[in-house]
């Protein structure tokens, strides 16, 4: 039953991250052909933006060591296919293959910057600046991911002022959009509302912001609704909730695309997505991974238990 809520966006762009963020932590390497078919099925299900891979060294993330082969197989699909680039070498690799949308991945906290990129927060931003400048000069759209926006496992709660400061620096270097990440899934709706109000007060509107929630404490949909009420109209999600093993306490899964589409459909918000095809795709991928999908919507509609 569709019951709209006043003040919400009429349409939401789903930034699908399953093929990249969803699969990157899988211990068993997924064959390139399976990944390519995954991307094709997601596009066929109506998703207009599907983040495909990351041009990082294979020694960092073995699962993404086939970036060139994978992107070459899917780059002609009728969709926006962003790729993550960690540095200028990664950008070179992406541009050589014709990528038209790239992303950089920064941290709002010093500790995670050191652990994830082996450099200080400021040094990481210095590394991203020429990437953003060169990509923009080539007419390539740049997205800025900002992780640990609400909590950090080493530093605890994160100062919203720091999040706004780092986010503004990413936008200032040329990022067209800023994706705010609740990397360990600790945020609650009030925190989301307050942080977005801080950005607005700094002159950064919701049109520049996307949200990226993990569902560790079951808050991802509630947090998404809070963001929608603040005007955000781009939401990151991962088909089937991929992005962390549901059986490992240290791993946290992404908001499931199907759960998001179910909620948005009920609110009368257009996504362009075909829920039935999404569910079938996630059930198919779950079969390749050898475990059921953690998405409640996939389980309900696919008859999984």
C-alpha positions, 0 to 999 in steps of 0.5 A: 500500500502506497502512503506518501509522506509530505516533504519527501523527495519525489524521486531518489537515486539509488547508488548501488555499491554491491559489486564494489563495496558489497563484494570487496570483503568476500574471502573467496574470490568471485569470478570476473564473469560472475561479477560482470553478470551481477552488474548486468542484472542490476542494470537490467533491474532498473538501477541507473548507477552501479558502482562497479569496482575499485582500481586499487593494487591487487595486494590491497584488495585481492577481490578487486584485482580484476578491475580492468577485465571487469570494467572492460566487460560492462563499460558499454552498459546503459548506466552510470558505472562509477569506480573507486580510485585511491590515487593518481595511478588508479585514476590513470587506470580508470581513464585508460578504460574510459571511466566517466565517474570516479570516487575517492575515499576519505576518512573523518577520523585520523585513526581510520585514515592511518589504518585504511590509507597508511597516512594522515588525514591531511596527507590523504586529502593532499593525495586526493586533490590532484586526482579530483583536479585531473578528473574534473579537467577530463570532464569526469565526475568525482564523488567523495566518500567520507567514512566514520561520520558518526562513530569510529571503533578506535576514537568513539563518537565523531565530532560533527564539526570535523565531519563538516570540515573534511566534507567541505574540503572534499567538495572544495577540491572538485567532488560533485557529491559527498557520500556520508558514511556510517561505516560501523553502523552506530548512527541513529536518526537524531544524529543524522538530522543534526549532522545534515543541519550542520552541513546546511548551516555551513552552506552545503545543501542536501543536493550535494549529499548522499548517505551510506548507512550500514545496518549493524544495529538495524538503524539503516532504514530509519537513518535513511528516512531521516536523511530524506526528510532533510532533503537528501535524494541519493542513497547508497545501498547494496543488493542483498545487503552485501558488504559484510558477513552477517555471521561475523560480529566484526563485519557490518553489512550495507543497507540492502537495496531491496529493503530500501526499494520496499520502503521508498515504494511504500512512500510513493517515491520513484526509484526506477527499480524493478523490485522483483528483478532485484530480488531475483538477482540477489538470490542468484548472487547468494547462491554463488556466495553459498549463503542466504541473503541477509536482506529481509525483503529478499528473504520474504519475496524469494521465500528464503528462510 
